[in-house]
Amino acid sequence: MSRPRNRPSRLDDADYPAYTTGLAAELLGVQPAFLRSLDAAGLLTPNRSAGGQRRYSRAELALAMRVRELLDVNMSLIAAIRIVSLERELETAHRHIAHLEAMLRQRLS
């Protein structure tokens, strides 16, 4: 069965929690405990299945991969998590500024 072309798939959504802990760990080349440690630190907030299992999105996997990259260059876990958190805050601030600039341009035109 095919879906209509104008209707996006949930798999197109970077925030859709499609990956179990085991699959996410396998895709990232890490142990499941690594993902649980990022959850405990508050960096990742995976959804839970009806049975209580963690489900990760592509966006969360990207964050975990970024932490892994920082660990690979001998950054401590605490420092890597802080850097990734600050990068996320900066990204959010940039989006907010762009939105405000667009609103200002619209009002001035």
C-alpha positions as CSV (number, residue, x, y, z in Angstrom):
1,M,0.0,0.0,0.0
2,S,1.4,3.4,-0.9
3,R,0.8,6.6,0.9
4,P,-0.2,9.9,-0.8
5,R,2.8,11.9,-2.0
6,N,1.8,15.0,0.0
7,R,1.5,13.2,3.3
8,P,4.8,13.0,5.1
9,S,5.9,9.7,6.8
10,R,6.6,9.6,10.5
11,L,10.1,8.4,9.5
12,D,10.6,11.7,7.8
13,D,10.2,13.4,11.2
14,A,13.6,13.7,12.9
15,D,11.8,13.7,16.3
16,Y,9.8,10.5,15.8
17,P,11.0,7.9,18.4
18,A,11.7,5.1,16.0
19,Y,14.8,3.4,17.6
20,T,15.0,1.1,20.5
21,T,18.0,1.4,22.9
22,G,19.6,-1.7,21.4
23,L,19.2,-0.6,17.8
24,A,20.3,3.0,18.6
25,A,23.4,1.7,20.4
26,E,24.2,-0.6,17.4
27,L,23.8,2.2,14.9
28,L,26.1,4.5,17.0
29,G,28.6,1.8,17.8
30,V,28.2,2.3,21.5
31,Q,26.9,0.3,24.5
32,P,23.3,0.8,25.6
33,A,24.7,2.0,28.9
34,F,26.2,5.0,27.1
35,L,22.7,6.1,25.9
36,R,21.3,5.5,29.4
37,S,24.1,7.7,30.8
38,L,23.1,10.5,28.4
39,D,19.5,10.0,29.5
40,A,20.5,10.2,33.2
41,A,22.5,13.4,32.5
42,G,19.4,15.0,31.0
43,L,20.8,15.4,27.5
44,L,18.5,12.9,25.9
45,T,14.9,12.4,26.8
46,P,13.7,9.4,24.9
47,N,10.1,8.6,24.7
48,R,8.9,5.4,26.3
49,S,7.0,2.5,24.7
50,A,3.8,1.2,26.3
51,G,6.1,-1.4,27.9
52,G,8.5,1.3,29.3
53,Q,11.3,0.8,26.8
54,R,13.3,3.8,25.7
55,R,12.7,4.9,22.1
56,Y,15.1,7.3,20.5
57,S,14.6,9.7,17.6
58,R,17.1,10.6,14.8
59,A,17.6,14.0,16.5
60,E,18.6,12.3,19.7
61,L,20.9,9.9,17.9
62,A,22.6,12.9,16.3
63,L,23.2,14.4,19.8
64,A,24.5,11.1,21.1
65,M,26.8,10.9,18.1
66,R,28.1,14.4,18.7
67,V,28.9,13.5,22.4
68,R,30.7,10.3,21.1
69,E,32.8,12.5,18.7
70,L,33.9,14.7,21.6
71,L,34.7,11.7,23.7
72,D,36.8,10.3,20.9
73,V,39.0,13.4,21.1
74,N,39.6,12.9,24.9
75,M,36.9,15.2,26.1
76,S,35.4,14.2,29.5
77,L,31.7,13.0,29.4
78,I,30.7,16.0,31.6
79,A,32.5,18.5,29.3
80,A,31.1,16.8,26.1
81,I,27.5,16.9,27.5
82,R,28.0,20.6,28.4
83,I,29.4,21.5,25.0
84,V,26.5,19.7,23.2
85,S,24.0,21.4,25.5
86,L,25.5,24.8,24.7
87,E,25.5,24.0,21.0
88,R,21.8,23.2,21.2
89,E,21.1,26.5,23.1
90,L,23.0,28.5,20.5
91,E,21.1,26.8,17.6
92,T,17.8,27.6,19.3
93,A,18.9,31.2,19.8
94,H,19.9,31.5,16.1
95,R,16.5,30.2,15.1
96,H,14.8,32.7,17.4
97,I,16.8,35.6,16.1
98,A,16.0,34.6,12.5
99,H,12.3,34.5,13.4
100,L,12.4,37.9,15.1
101,E,14.3,39.4,12.1
102,A,11.7,38.0,9.7
103,M,8.9,39.5,11.8
104,L,10.7,42.9,11.9
105,R,11.2,42.9,8.1
106,Q,7.6,42.0,7.7
107,R,6.5,44.9,9.9
108,L,8.8,47.4,8.1
109,S,7.7,46.4,4.6
